[in-house]
Amino acid sequence: MANSPKEIFRVLGADFHQKPVYYYFWGGILLYMLGFALSTLPNPIYIICDVLRLVGILIFATSGYQMISYSFQDKYLKIIFTLYIFWMGVTVFRGLKLEYEFTKDLLFNPFGGLFLYFTPLFLLFPKTHLFYKATFKALIFAALLFGIFMLYSSIDLLDLKYELGRDRLEYYVKLLGLPVGFLVLTYPYHNKQRRFIAFFVILLVVLSATYRARRGLMFMSGTVFIFTSFIYILKNKKQFLTIFFGALLTVLFSGYAYSLFGAGDSVIVNKVTERLDEDTRTGVEEYYYADMQVRDWIIGRGMSGLVAAPIDVDPSEEHPGYRDGVETDYLTIILKGGLISLGLLLLIAIPAMIKGLFFSKNLLSKAAGFWILLWLVSLYPSTVTSFTLNYMLVWISIGICFSDTIRLSSENTIIKYLSGTKQNAEVKKKYS
C-alpha cells in the first residue's frame, strides 16, 4: 500500500543525508528576498542589494539543481506539467532581449523577472519530511524579516498620504509576510514559539492591509486568518483555545462592524470604504481587451509582452502608455503566455486543490489544497503569480496534493514525521 507505515518511512525518511542542501536552498531564497526588500527602502545601497540577490541566485540555483527530480506518481500530472514547462520555456524565449538593464531586471525582479517562470519547478523537489521541515523554518525566518522591515518602515507605512509606503507594504507582505499563513494553517505540527510568531505575523498583515486599505491583501490575509480560526474552533478540544479564538473573532468582527456603522469620521475607516467603492480596474481592463488580438489571446506576447494603458502615460518610461501587466493577474498570465498558459496552469492547480481538500486524510494536505484555492481566487484581486514564497508554496502544495503517499497518510503518521517527540505526543492526545 502507498500509505503503509513502511512505505511512508521509506519515502519521507530516505533523504536524511541530503538535509544540508535544503537549508542552503532556502538560505539562498531568503538572501534573494532580502536583497530585493532592501532595494525598496529609501536611499538603498544598490551594490549591497545586487550582491545579496546574486549570491542568493548562485546558492539556490546550485542547491536546487541537486534537489530536483523529474519523477511523478501521477501520469496525468506528468503529461500536463511537461506541456506546461515546455510552454513556459517558449514564453521566456519569445521575450528575451540582449540588453544589460533588461537582463538585470530579469534576474533581480521577483515580481516580473525570469524566476517566476521557473517557480513551477518547486513541484519537482523532494516530497519528504526533511524538505518540509526546512521549508517551515524558512517561513519563520521570512516572518522575522517581515517584522524587522515593518518596524523599520513603520513611519512611512503609517503615513496614509505616502504612496510609496503602500507599495512597500505590498512587497513585504507578498515576499515575506503572507506565506507564514501556511504555518497558521498547519498549526498542530509546530511548537509554541513557531505558532506564536505565525499568528502574530498574519494578524499584523491583516491589520496593516486594513490600515492601508489594500483590498487584495485584506482579502488574502483575512481569509487565511478566519479560515484557520474556524478550523481550530471546531477541531481543538481545549476549552481555553476555543474561547480564545472565539473571542478573537468576535472582537475582530465587532471592530469591523463598529468601524462601518459607528465611526464614520475615522480617517482609516473612510479610506477603507472609499477603496471598497473605488473601481481602479475597469478602465485598465477595457484598454487591455481593445489592444489584445486573437493571436495574443491564444499564445500571448511572450515574457516581455506589453499591453496598452493610455491612462498610465509616463513620458520618462521606455514605452509610455504601455504596461507589462495588470492587477488582474489571470489577464497578465494570458498577456504573457496566452490562454494556453492559463489553461495548462488550471489543469494542474484545480485537480490538485480538489484532491487536497476533499480526498485527503490529514491536515497538511487540506492546508495545501486551501493554499491553492486561495491563490486561484486571488488571481482576480491581486498579483500573486511571482517569484515569492507565496507562489512557491502553491507549487509545493500541488506536489503534496498529487502525492498519494502524503495525501492518504493518517494524521498521526504525518505528525510523526513533521513533529518532535513532545509535540507528537501533545497533538496525538489532542486528536485522540
C-alpha positions in Angstrom: 0.0 0.0 0.0 1.2 3.5 -0.8 0.4 4.7 2.7 1.6 1.8 4.7 4.0 2.8 7.6 6.9 1.1 5.9 6.4 2.9 2.6 5.9 6.2 4.5 9.2 5.8 6.3 11.0 5.0 3.1 9.6 7.9 1.2 9.6 10.5 4.0 12.9 9.5 5.6 15.1 8.3 2.8 16.9 11.6 2.2 18.4 12.3 5.6 21.9 12.7 4.0 20.6 15.5 1.8 19.4 17.6 4.7 22.0 20.4 4.4 21.2 21.1 0.8 17.6 22.0 1.8 18.8 24.7 4.1 21.3 26.0 1.6 18.5 26.3 -0.9 16.1 28.2 1.4 19.0 30.3 2.6 19.7 31.4 -1.0 16.0 32.2 -1.5 15.9 34.3 1.7 19.1 36.2 0.6 17.4 37.0 -2.7 14.3 38.2 -1.0 16.4 40.3 1.5 18.2 41.9 -1.4 15.0 42.9 -3.1 13.4 44.1 0.1 16.4 46.3 0.9 16.2 47.8 -2.6 12.7 49.2 -1.8 14.0 51.3 1.2 14.7 55.0 0.8 18.2 55.6 -0.5 19.3 52.0 -0.7 22.9 50.9 -1.3 22.2 49.2 -4.6 25.6 47.4 -4.7 24.7 45.5 -1.5 21.2 44.7 -2.7 22.5 43.4 -6.0 25.3 41.3 -4.4 22.8 39.7 -2.0 20.5 38.8 -4.8 23.3 37.5 -7.0 24.8 35.3 -4.2 21.2 34.2 -3.4 20.7 33.1 -7.0 24.0 31.2 -7.1 23.1 29.3 -3.9 19.5 28.4 -4.6 20.3 27.6 -8.3 23.1 25.2 -7.5 21.4 23.6 -4.5 18.0 23.4 -6.3 19.7 21.5 -9.2 20.9 18.9 -6.7 17.4 18.5 -5.2 15.3 18.4 -8.4 13.9 15.1 -9.6 11.7 14.6 -12.7 9.6 11.8 -11.2 5.8 11.6 -10.8 3.3 9.3 -9.1 0.5 10.6 -11.3 0.7 10.1 -15.1 -1.9 12.9 -15.7 0.3 15.4 -13.8 3.4 14.2 -15.7 1.8 14.9 -19.1 0.2 18.3 -18.3 3.2 19.5 -16.3 5.6 18.6 -19.1 3.5 20.5 -21.6 3.3 23.5 -19.2 7.0 23.6 -18.6 7.7 23.4 -22.3 5.2 26.3 -22.9 6.9 28.3 -20.1 10.2 27.9 -22.0 8.6 29.1 -25.2 7.1 32.1 -23.3 10.6 33.0 -21.9 12.4 32.5 -25.2 9.9 34.8 -27.0 10.6 37.6 -24.5 14.4 37.5 -24.3 16.5 40.7 -25.1 20.2 41.1 -25.2 20.3 44.3 -23.1 22.1 45.0 -19.8 19.2 46.7 -18.0 16.7 44.2 -19.3 18.9 41.2 -18.1 19.5 42.8 -14.7 15.8 43.3 -14.2 15.1 39.8 -15.5 17.3 38.4 -12.7 16.7 40.7 -9.9 12.9 41.4 -10.1 10.9 38.7 -8.3 7.6 40.2 -9.5 8.2 40.2 -13.2 11.5 38.6 -13.9 12.8 35.3 -15.1 12.5 33.2 -12.0 8.7 33.4 -11.7 8.6 31.1 -14.8 10.9 28.6 -13.1 8.8 28.6 -9.9 6.7 25.6 -11.1 9.9 23.5 -10.7 9.2 23.6 -7.0 6.8 20.7 -7.8 9.8 18.5 -8.5 11.6 19.0 -5.2 11.7 16.1 -2.7 8.4 15.4 -1.0 10.0 14.5 2.3 9.6 15.5 5.9 13.1 17.0 5.9 12.3 19.3 3.0 9.0 20.4 4.6 10.7 21.0 8.0 13.3 23.1 6.2 10.5 25.0 4.4 8.7 25.7 7.7 11.9 27.1 9.2 12.4 29.3 6.1 8.9 30.6 6.6 9.7 31.6 10.2 12.9 33.4 9.1 10.8 35.2 6.4 8.3 36.2 9.1 11.0 37.6 11.3 12.4 39.6 8.4 8.9 40.8 7.7 8.7 42.1 11.3 12.0 43.9 11.0 11.1 45.6 7.8 7.7 46.6 9.1 9.3 48.1 12.2 12.0 49.9 10.3 9.4 51.3 7.8 6.7 52.0 10.3 6.7 55.8 9.9 6.3 55.5 6.1 3.7 52.8 6.4 1.6 54.7 8.9 1.6 57.8 6.7 -1.5 57.3 4.6 -0.5 60.1 2.2 2.8 58.4 1.4 2.0 56.3 -1.7 5.4 54.6 -1.7 4.6 53.2 1.7 1.6 51.4 0.2 3.9 49.8 -2.4 6.4 48.7 0.1 3.7 47.1 2.2 2.7 45.1 -0.8 6.2 43.9 -1.4 6.8 43.0 2.3 3.6 41.1 2.6 3.9 39.1 -0.6 7.6 38.4 -0.2 7.8 37.7 3.5 4.6 38.1 5.5 1.7 36.3 3.9 3.5 32.9 3.4 3.5 32.4 7.2 -0.2 31.8 6.8 0.8 28.3 5.7 2.2 27.8 9.2 -1.0 29.1 10.6 -3.0 26.5 8.6 -0.7 23.7 9.7 -0.8 24.8 13.3 -0.7 21.4 15.1 2.6 20.5 13.5 4.6 23.4 15.1 5.8 24.2 18.6 4.5 27.0 20.7 7.2 29.6 19.7 6.5 29.0 16.0 2.8 29.2 16.5 3.1 32.5 18.3 5.2 34.0 15.6 3.0 32.7 12.8 -0.3 34.0 14.3 1.2 37.3 15.3 2.6 38.0 11.9 -0.5 37.0 10.0 -2.6 39.2 12.4 -0.1 42.1 11.7 -0.6 41.5 8.0 -4.4 41.7 8.3 -4.2 44.9 10.4 -1.6 46.6 8.1 -3.5 45.7 5.0 -6.7 47.2 6.5 -4.9 50.3 7.7 -3.5 50.9 4.2 -6.8 49.9 2.6 -5.2 47.3 0.4 -8.1 45.2 -0.8 -6.2 42.3 -2.2 -4.0 41.9 0.8 -7.1 42.3 3.1 -8.8 39.5 1.3 -5.9 37.1 1.2 -4.6 37.6 4.7 -8.1 37.8 6.3 -9.2 34.7 4.6 -6.2 32.7 5.9 -6.8 34.0 9.4 -10.5 33.5 9.5 -10.4 30.1 7.8 -7.7 28.8 10.3 -9.6 30.2 13.3 -12.8 28.4 12.3 -10.8 25.2 11.8 -9.4 25.3 15.3 -12.6 26.4 17.0 -14.2 23.3 15.6 -11.3 20.8 16.0 -9.5 21.9 19.1 -10.8 20.2 22.2 -9.0 22.5 24.7 -11.6 24.9 26.0 -9.2 27.7 26.6 -8.1 27.9 23.0 -11.7 27.6 21.8 -12.7 30.5 24.0 -9.6 32.5 22.9 -10.3 32.1 19.2 -14.0 32.7 19.6 -13.3 35.9 21.5 -10.7 37.0 19.0 -13.1 36.5 16.1 -15.8 38.3 18.0 -13.5 41.3 18.6 -12.4 41.4 15.0 -15.9 41.3 13.6 -17.3 43.7 16.2 -14.5 46.1 15.5 -15.2 45.9 11.8 -18.9 46.5 12.3 -18.3 49.4 14.6 -15.9 50.9 12.1 -18.5 50.8 9.4 -21.5 52.0 11.4 -20.2 53.7 14.5 -17.0 55.6 13.5 -17.9 57.4 10.3 -15.4 60.2 10.9 -12.4 57.8 11.2 -9.7 58.6 8.6 -8.8 54.9 8.3 -12.5 53.8 8.0 -13.2 56.4 5.4 -10.1 55.3 3.5 -11.2 51.7 3.5 -14.7 52.4 2.5 -13.5 54.7 -0.3 -11.2 51.9 -1.6 -14.0 49.4 -1.4 -16.2 51.6 -3.6 -13.3 52.6 -5.9 -13.1 51.0 -9.3 -9.4 51.0 -10.5 -9.7 48.1 -12.9 -12.5 48.7 -15.4 -10.6 51.3 -17.4 -7.3 49.3 -17.5 -9.2 46.1 -18.5 -11.1 47.9 -21.3 -7.8 49.0 -22.8 -6.5 45.5 -22.4 -9.4 44.0 -24.2 -9.1 46.5 -27.0 -5.4 46.0 -27.5 -5.3 42.2 -27.4 -5.7 40.4 -30.8 -6.9 36.8 -31.3 -3.3 35.6 -31.6 -2.4 37.3 -28.4 -5.3 35.7 -26.6 -4.2 32.2 -27.7 -0.4 32.3 -27.3 0.3 35.6 -25.6 3.0 38.1 -26.3 5.9 36.5 -24.5 7.7 37.2 -21.2 8.4 40.8 -22.2 4.9 41.4 -23.6 3.3 44.8 -23.0 -0.3 45.9 -23.2 -1.8 49.4 -23.9 -2.7 51.5 -20.9 -3.1 55.2 -22.0 -4.3 56.2 -18.6 -0.8 55.4 -17.2 1.2 57.6 -19.5 4.7 58.4 -18.1 7.0 60.1 -20.6 10.0 59.0 -18.7 9.4 55.3 -19.3 10.8 53.4 -22.2 7.3 52.6 -23.5 4.9 55.4 -22.5 1.3 54.3 -22.4 2.0 50.6 -22.1 2.3 48.3 -19.1 3.9 44.9 -18.6 0.9 43.6 -16.8 -2.4 44.4 -15.0 -3.6 44.0 -11.4 -6.0 41.3 -12.6 -3.4 38.5 -12.5 -5.1 36.0 -14.8 -5.1 38.6 -17.5 -1.3 39.1 -17.0 -0.8 35.3 -17.4 -2.8 35.5 -20.7 -0.8 38.5 -21.8 2.5 36.6 -21.4 1.6 33.1 -22.4 -2.0 33.2 -23.7 -4.9 31.0 -22.8 -2.6 28.1 -23.4 -0.6 29.1 -20.4 -3.6 29.8 -18.2 -5.4 26.6 -19.3 -2.5 24.3 -18.6 -2.0 26.0 -15.2 -5.6 25.5 -14.2 -5.5 21.9 -15.4 -2.7 21.3 -12.8 -3.9 23.5 -10.0 -7.7 22.7 -9.9 -7.3 18.9 -9.7 -4.6 19.3 -7.0 -6.9 21.6 -5.0 -9.8 19.1 -5.2 -7.6 16.2 -4.2 -6.2 18.1 -1.2 -9.5 19.5 0.1 -11.8 16.5 -0.5 -9.7 13.4 -1.0 -7.1 13.5 1.8 -6.7 12.2 5.3 -4.6 14.8 7.0 -4.4 18.5 7.7 -1.2 19.0 5.8 -2.9 18.0 2.5 -6.0 20.0 3.3 -3.9 23.1 4.1 -2.1 22.6 0.8 -5.5 22.4 -1.0 -6.7 25.5 0.7 -3.4 27.4 -0.3 -4.0 26.5 -3.9 -7.6 27.6 -3.6 -6.6 30.9 -2.1 -4.1 31.5 -4.9 -6.7 30.7 -7.5 -9.3 33.1 -6.2 -6.6 35.8 -5.6 -5.8 35.8 -9.4 -8.5 38.5 -9.8 -8.0 40.9 -6.9 -4.2 40.8 -6.7 -0.9 40.0 -8.4 0.1 36.6 -6.9 2.0 34.9 -9.8 5.5 35.9 -8.9 8.8 34.6 -7.6 7.7 34.9 -4.0 7.3 32.5 -1.1 3.6 32.7 -1.6 3.7 31.4 -5.1 6.5 28.8 -4.3 4.1 27.4 -1.6 1.5 27.0 -4.3 3.7 24.5 -6.3 4.9 22.8 -3.1 1.2 22.4 -2.2 0.4 21.0 -5.7 3.2 18.4 -5.1 1.6 17.5 -1.7 -1.9 17.1 -3.2 -0.8 14.9 -6.1 1.2 12.6 -3.8 -0.9 9.6 -2.8 1.8 8.7 -0.2 1.3 12.0 1.6 -2.3 12.7 0.9 -3.6 9.3 2.0 -1.5 9.1 5.2 -3.2 9.3 8.5 -2.9 12.4 10.7 -0.8 10.6 13.2 1.6 9.4 10.5 2.1 13.0 9.2 2.5 14.2 12.8 5.2 11.5 13.5 7.4 12.8 10.7 6.9 16.5 11.0 7.0 16.9 14.7 9.3 16.2 17.6 8.5 13.7 20.3 6.9 16.0 22.8 4.9 17.8 20.1 3.9 14.5 18.7 2.5 13.3 22.0 0.7 16.5 22.6 -1.0 16.6 19.3 -1.8 12.9 19.3 -3.6 13.4 22.6 -5.4 16.4 21.2 -6.8 14.4 18.3 -7.4 11.2 20.2 
